[in-house]
Amino acid sequence: MTPRTFDRAEAAREIHAKVVELARARGIRVTGFRDNEVIPETNLLDSAGIMELIVWYETRFDLAIEQADLTIENFGTVNAMVDYLARA
Amino acid sequence: MPTPLYTPRVNNNDDTVRLVKVLVERGDAVRAGDVVAEVETDKANFTVESEQDGYVLAVAQALNETINVGSVLLWLGATPDEPAPAPSSNGPTPAARTGAQPTLKAAQLLAKHGLSASEVPAAGDRLTVRDIEAYVATRTSPTEPVASADTAPVPVLPRAESRGSTPSAAGAIRALTPEERGMLRTVVWQREEAVPGYVEVQYDAAPWERIAADFQKAEKLLLNPLLALMAYRLVRVAAQQERINATIVGDALYVYSSVNLGFTIQSDRTLYLAVIQNAAAMSCREFVSRLGDVQRGALGHRLRSADLTGATVSFSSMARWNVSRHVPVLPPFTSLMIAHAATFNGIGTLGATYDHRVLTGVDALSAVRDISVPEGIS
């Protein structure tokens, strides 16, 4: 892989905002969500919501993610998603 | 005083019926509830019963003719020698008028021809497909004499074209989106071809939740695989019981040679039935991965046609919306669709819509019970 150049802070802000947006769509008020929290464990998003997040991520950052890569390690937190972007 | 017996509406989709049998004749005494005639639509035959005691004064329609719902079928009187109204006053045959509210089908036809309801005369209270066909015929045949609205020929339409719902409340018509049209075609199948039934059981959700959590941990999955694992359980059950994985073709049972698992996915306002082809040939892990792929494909509106066709059994969940029960519509040519609902206080609900031509309620119940237990999942 060739690491791409991007603004980490901006990417983290966008991903964070998307998580909050999807949580709000479920009627959940988000307070104090941190970028190193494991998203599935926060219960902000259910499985379908996480799937929506991933599909948005693929589109927004122009990536095609292999199903095998959809792990907690790669996508469990906002920071992990930014790291994956850096490796892509 | 003569009382009309009107041609009944037998379903929402047929504005006309064919008069196939008249069981009474002039002078006959009838009682309320007596069958006096039979009519047919393109789907079934129906009997027409007298709504009151009396005597038949006249049969107002000709045998084997296609007649409008709501037209006078026959006249009844208190005595057998009352005069029946003259045919010219036989039911609602008012002078044609414009501006009548179109039926749903008529509105679609208006749009197709680029017409408005205000310019097409209606023979009755509502503007019908027949009215529009007659109007279009006069406009597009300039070499033929232009008939007046009163005498415009009424073409006999193919039956499929004579269908149309007729909502009574005011509204506006717009064309269906491709997604809406696809869903309509899917659900209409059930109305016309299947004989759906529904069964449901409650079950202890804890074993399934444990299995899903263990599987997620072992495979390091981002997503909880519960629904995928339950769908895979359905695949295994269908692979073992051929009638679940079958449908009716003509008078025969059509047993599918592979289990193609349909799985409903809501994406924005589109409901997909994504299909995992030949799912029984997959391992549990392969199936979960493949279902994840098609879920992402559906959410991104980028499924291939092969991902959307050929389901032989199906699975649907509305647990995400905390739905405690839902009765799914059977996809075309399938006999079983599992309905997964939300878990409350550790108790889950699993239902199934099934085609009663293929499966009994006990068959469906047995399948649901099998799926409620996570056997053979690892």
Chai-1 contact restraints between the chains, C-beta under 6 A:
chainA,res_idxA,chainB,res_idxB,connection_type,confidence,min_distance_angstrom,max_distance_angstrom,comment,restraint_id
A,D46,B,R320,contact,1.0,0.0,6.0,A-B,restraint_1
A,S47,B,L223,contact,1.0,0.0,6.0,A-B,restraint_2
A,S47,B,N224,contact,1.0,0.0,6.0,A-B,restraint_3
A,A48,B,R320,contact,1.0,0.0,6.0,A-B,restraint_4
A,I50,B,L223,contact,1.0,0.0,6.0,A-B,restraint_5
A,M51,B,Q295,contact,1.0,0.0,6.0,A-B,restraint_6
A,M51,B,L299,contact,1.0,0.0,6.0,A-B,restraint_7
A,E52,B,L299,contact,1.0,0.0,6.0,A-B,restraint_8
A,V55,B,R296,contact,1.0,0.0,6.0,A-B,restraint_9
A,V55,B,L299,contact,1.0,0.0,6.0,A-B,restraint_10
A,V55,B,G300,contact,1.0,0.0,6.0,A-B,restraint_11
A,Q67,B,S289,contact,1.0,0.0,6.0,A-B,restraint_12
A,Q67,B,G292,contact,1.0,0.0,6.0,A-B,restraint_13
A,Q67,B,D293,contact,1.0,0.0,6.0,A-B,restraint_14
A,L70,B,L222,contact,1.0,0.0,6.0,A-B,restraint_15
A,T71,B,K220,contact,1.0,0.0,6.0,A-B,restraint_16
A,T71,B,L222,contact,1.0,0.0,6.0,A-B,restraint_17
A,I72,B,K220,contact,1.0,0.0,6.0,A-B,restraint_18
A,I72,B,L222,contact,1.0,0.0,6.0,A-B,restraint_19
A,F75,B,L222,contact,1.0,0.0,6.0,A-B,restraint_20
